[in-house]
């Protein structure tokens, strides 16, 4: 597998265009924690729902191209967007576990001089931060969030399908809640949380 001392950051199209503060704050957090990232030369995952349903082969080929570009540098991908994370994780899994699809996609990628090997991982930024360690993150907190209550929402693409993605407990995800608690804030439970 790839080196984990530096990640290829995949912000995706939605983050940069609709919610750029997510990317800006993520970069600041990674820098503060010493998590090295470099920008990916790709931004379209593509969409894990609509595009995948319309043309599965093109969806696989586009996702595989992104993975191949990160493979060329030997870096795992860190995704800020749940949809991109799900697409890239599912494409990686499908091609690593289905030789027929992998051969078909490599034939398509061959037209642009690329080949999917399957040598990297795709990680969600919550997963990377949690792997870094909530206890270690506490050391970097500069503002007191004691008394602040935060409702966490991981989103449906963060951990589904859980038999492939396996990022967190699919019935009661805890990693984001633990990261929020590391800031001193209190994660609150609410009816639609899971």
C-alpha positions in Angstrom: 0.0 0.0 0.0 0.9 3.7 -0.3 2.9 5.7 2.1 0.8 7.4 4.7 3.1 10.3 5.6 1.4 12.4 2.9 -2.0 12.3 1.4 -3.4 13.4 -2.0 -6.2 15.8 -1.0 -9.3 15.3 -3.0 -11.6 18.3 -2.3 -14.0 17.4 -5.1 -16.2 19.9 -7.0 -18.8 20.6 -4.3 -16.4 21.6 -1.6 -14.5 24.1 -3.7 -17.5 25.6 -5.4 -20.2 25.6 -2.7 -18.6 25.3 0.7 -14.9 26.4 0.3 -14.6 27.1 4.0 -14.5 23.4 4.6 -11.4 23.1 2.4 -9.8 26.2 4.0 -10.4 25.0 7.5 -9.3 21.4 6.7 -6.0 22.7 5.3 -5.4 24.7 8.4 -6.1 21.7 10.7 -3.9 19.4 8.7 -1.1 21.9 8.7 -1.4 22.5 12.4 -1.3 18.7 13.1 1.6 18.1 10.7 -0.5 16.0 8.3 1.0 16.6 4.9 -1.3 16.9 1.9 -0.8 17.8 -1.7 -3.4 18.8 -4.1 -4.9 16.3 -6.5 -4.9 17.1 -10.2 -8.5 15.9 -10.4 -11.7 17.2 -9.0 -14.6 15.1 -10.4 -15.2 11.8 -8.5 -17.9 11.4 -10.3 -21.2 11.5 -8.4 -21.9 8.2 -6.5 -25.7 8.2 -7.1 -26.9 9.7 -10.4 -23.9 9.2 -12.6 -23.3 5.7 -11.3 -26.9 4.7 -12.0 -26.8 6.0 -15.6 -23.5 4.7 -16.8 -21.7 2.3 -14.4 -18.7 1.7 -16.7 -18.0 5.4 -17.2 -18.4 6.0 -13.5 -15.8 3.3 -12.8 -13.4 4.6 -15.4 -13.6 8.2 -14.2 -13.1 7.1 -10.6 -10.3 4.8 -11.5 -8.5 7.6 -13.4 -8.5 9.6 -10.1 -7.1 6.6 -8.2 -4.4 6.0 -10.9 -3.2 9.6 -10.6 -2.7 9.2 -6.8 -1.1 5.8 -7.4 1.5 7.4 -9.7 2.7 9.4 -6.7 2.3 6.5 -4.2 -0.1 8.5 -2.0 -3.4 7.5 -0.3 -6.3 9.9 -1.0 -7.9 11.9 1.7 -11.4 13.1 0.8 -13.2 16.0 2.3 -16.5 15.2 0.5 -18.7 12.3 1.6 -19.9 11.7 -2.0 -16.3 11.7 -3.4 -15.2 9.5 -0.6 -17.9 7.0 -1.3 -17.3 6.9 -5.0 -13.5 6.5 -4.8 -13.8 3.9 -2.0 -16.4 1.9 -4.0 -14.5 2.1 -7.2 -11.3 1.1 -5.5 -13.0 -1.9 -3.9 -14.9 -3.0 -7.0 -11.8 -3.0 -9.2 -9.7 -4.7 -6.5 -12.3 -7.4 -6.1 -13.5 -7.9 -9.7 -10.9 -8.9 -12.2 -13.3 -8.7 -15.1 -14.3 -5.1 -14.3 -10.6 -4.2 -13.6 -9.6 -5.6 -17.0 -12.4 -3.7 -18.8 -11.5 -0.4 -17.0 -7.8 -0.8 -17.7 -8.6 -1.2 -21.4 -10.4 2.2 -21.2 -7.6 3.8 -19.2 -5.1 2.4 -21.6 -6.4 4.8 -24.2 -4.9 7.6 -22.1 -1.8 5.7 -21.1 -3.0 4.8 -17.6 -3.5 1.5 -15.7 -5.3 0.9 -12.4 -3.2 -1.2 -10.0 -5.0 -0.9 -6.8 -2.1 0.1 -4.6 -3.6 3.0 -2.6 -6.3 3.5 0.0 -9.0 6.2 0.1 -9.7 7.8 3.5 -12.3 10.2 4.8 -10.9 13.2 6.6 -12.7 12.2 9.8 -11.0 8.8 9.6 -7.6 10.4 9.2 -8.1 12.8 12.1 -9.4 10.0 14.3 -6.4 7.8 13.4 -4.2 10.8 14.4 -5.9 10.6 17.8 -8.6 12.6 19.6 -6.3 12.8 22.7 -3.4 14.2 20.6 -5.8 16.6 18.9 -6.7 18.0 22.4 -3.2 19.4 22.6 -3.8 21.7 19.7 -7.1 23.1 20.8 -6.7 26.9 21.2 -10.3 28.0 22.0 -12.3 26.7 24.9 -15.5 25.0 23.6 -16.7 23.9 27.1 -20.4 24.2 27.3 -20.9 24.3 23.6 -23.3 21.6 22.4 -22.8 20.3 18.8 -25.1 18.0 16.8 -22.9 15.8 14.6 -24.1 14.6 11.2 -21.9 12.3 9.3 -24.1 12.0 6.2 -25.2 8.8 4.5 -22.2 8.5 2.2 -19.7 8.5 5.0 -20.3 4.9 6.1 -22.5 3.2 3.5 -22.4 0.6 2.2 -20.8 -0.4 5.5 -19.7 -3.9 4.3 -17.3 -2.1 1.9 -16.6 1.3 3.5 -16.1 0.2 7.1 -15.1 3.7 8.3 -17.0 3.6 11.6 -19.8 1.8 13.3 -22.6 1.8 10.7 -25.4 1.9 13.3 -23.9 4.4 15.6 -20.9 6.2 14.2 -18.6 7.5 17.0 -15.5 8.9 15.4 -16.8 12.4 14.6 -18.4 12.6 18.0 -15.1 11.7 19.6 -13.3 14.4 17.6 -15.9 17.0 18.6 -15.5 16.0 22.2 -11.7 16.4 21.8 -12.3 20.2 21.2 -14.1 20.4 24.6 -17.5 20.7 23.0 -20.3 18.3 23.9 -21.8 16.1 21.1 -25.5 15.9 21.6 -27.8 13.1 20.6 -30.9 13.8 18.4 -33.6 11.6 16.8 -32.4 11.8 13.2 -28.7 11.5 14.0 -28.2 8.0 12.6 
